[in-house]
Amino acid sequence: MSNQLFDLLLTGTLDTLVMVGGSALLAFCLGLPLALALVCTDQRGIYPSKTINTILGTIVNITRSIPFLILMVALIPITRWIVGTSYGLWAATVPLTLAATPFFARIAEVSLKEVDFGLIEAAQAIGCNRRQIIWHVLLPEALSGIVAGFTVTVVTMINSSAIAGAIGAGGLGDVAYRYGYQRFDVHIMVAVIIVLVVLVMLIQYLGDQLSQQLNKRAL
């Protein structure tokens, strides 16, 4: 591997990690409360509200149904308003976050709904208020599934970041498009694919290990 190719891959990988890492952190901070809101306002939830649940569910479903490329283009005015530009590494975090948040929220919602309802009833029977139920019953019991779902979300974001990179966001997608596709350099294309595969496998492995450890603690 030449020094130039190594430098391109290293820079692209670091840019991808920054892009995905920042967006993933925001998606987690926004998606988990959204998932809790969906679960708690459900008919069997501790804050039942059909109206709120329907509104939140509709927003999540609409956002999830928009392809990432279309979403990224549609958000250009908002992206420019938030970060001051619609081009580059930080500009990509806006559509990445917006795309990943409802995706993660739905996965986390499934994990939260799998918590045994008997545990919630037992907590209510001993006098726990609704906030205590969320912090000491729902989240601890669903944590393993939430971590597994977040891992899937991050992997999906890596794929989306490659699309974003191909249209000016930087990262490995930009390397593959500018130096591989436009210059008809198969070696760079293959190298980028290998790096992406290794990156995804590493993140999936670490996420699976953490999820298993948390599941053992719960048992």
N, C-alpha and C positions, 0 to 999 in steps of 0.2 A: 504493500500500500504506500503510495507516494505521500510526501509530507503535505502537499496541497489538499489531497483527498482527505487525509486524516484531519487537517484543520477545518475543512468544510463540515465533515461529519461531527466533529467535536462541537463546533459553534452551533450547528443545527440542532444537535441533541440538547445542548444547554438551553438554547432558546425554546425548544419544545417543552423541556422540563419546567422552565419558568412560566411559560404560557399556560400549560396544563395545571401546574401546581397552584398558581394564583387563582385560576378559574375554579379548580376543584375545591379549594378552601372556601371560596365564596358560595359555590353550589352547595357545599355541606352545611354552611351556616344558614343558608336560606332554605334549603330543601328539607332539612330535618324538622324545623318548626312548622313548615308547610305540611309535612307528613303527619305530625302530631295534631295539627289543626283538623286535617281530614279525618283522622281516626277518632279524635275526641268529639267532633261534631256529628259523627255518625249516629244512626238511630240507637245503637247500643253503647254509644260513647258516654263519657262522663260529663260532656257539655253538649248534649244533643241539640242540634239545630239544623233542620232540613234545608233551610234557606242558605245559610252560610256554607254548608257542605256542598250543596248543588252549585253555588257560585264558584267556590274554590275548585271543585271537580271539573267544571266547565272550562275554567281558565287553564288548568293543567292539561286537559285533553286537547284544547285548541293549540296551545304552545307546542305540545309534543308532536302534533300532526304536521307541523311545518318543517319541510326538509331544511337541513342546516345551511346549505348554500343560499337558499332563498331567504332564510332568516337573517343571515349575515348581511346580505345586500339590503334587505328591508330596514335593518337597524343602523345603517350608515349615518343618518342624521342624529340619532340618539347617541351612537358611539362617538361621533365628532363632538357632541355637546358634553359628554362625560369626560373623555380623555383628551380632547382637543385635536384629535386626528382620526381619520378612518382607515389609516394605513399603518402597518407595523405590528410589533409584538403586543403592545399593551392594548391596542385597538381590538385585537382578536379576543381579549378576555371578556368583553361585553357580550358578544353573541355566544361564546362558549359557555359562559355562566348561565345565560338565559336558556340555552338549550339543555344544559345538564341539570338545572335545578328541578324542573318538573319530572324529568326522567328519574332522578334519584328519589324525589319525593314519592313517586308511585312505588318504587322498590322498597323504600323504607316503610311505606304504609302497609305493604303486605307483611313485612316482618313484625310490625307493631300489632297488626290484627291477629297474628298467630299466637300472641300471648294468651295463655289460658285465662278465660274470663273468670274462672273460679278464684284465681289469685287476686283479681280486682275486687271481687265480692268479699273475699276474706279481709283485704285491706280496708274496705269500707266498714266491715263488721267490727274491726278493732278501733275504728274512729279516725282513720287516715282521711285527710281532706284531699281534694282533687289534685292539688299541686304535689302533695306527697306521693300520690298514686303514680303521677307521671314520672317523678324523679326516682322513686324507689321500687316501682313495680314495672311499669311499661318499658322505660329505657333500659334498665339492667337486663331484663328478660329478653329483649329484642336486640341487644347490642351485637351479638354475633351475626345475626342476619343483616343488620344495618351495615356492619363492616364489609360483609360479603357483597352486599348491594352497592356500596360505595366503590369497592374494587372494580366491579363491572362498569360502573359509571366512569371511573377514571380511564379504563381501557377504551371505552367508547369515545371519551374526550380526546384521547391520543389520535384516534382515527379522524375525528373532526378537525383536529389541529393540523393534520396533514392537508386536508382540504383548504383550510384557512391559509396555510402557508403557500399553497399553489396560487393564491390570488393576492399575495402581497403581505401576509402576516409574519413571514419569517419562519424559522424552524426547519425541520427535516423536509416538510412539504415544499418549501421554497427551494431547498437544495435539489430535490428530485426534479422539480419543474424547470428551474433555470439552468442548472448544470447538467442534468440528465436528459430531460425531454427535449428542451430547446436546442441542445448541442448534440443530440443523438448519441449520448454517451451511456452505453448499456452498463458499464462497470459502476458508474455512480448510482444509477437506478437500482441495481442489485444490492449495492452497499447500503443504500438508504433502507431498502426493504429488510435487509438483515438486521440493521440497527433497530428498526421499528418492531420486528418480531421479538428480538431479545428484550427490548424494553417492555413490551406487553407481557411476555412470559415472566419477567422478573417481578413486575408489579402484581400480576395475578398470583404468583407464588407467595409473595410476601403477604398479600391480602388474605389468601387462603390460610396461611399459617396463623396469622393473627386471629382470624375468625374461629379457627379450631381451638386456639388457646382460650379465647373468651367463652366458647361453648363448653369447654371442660370445666372452667370455673363456675359456670352457671349450674352444671350438673353437680 
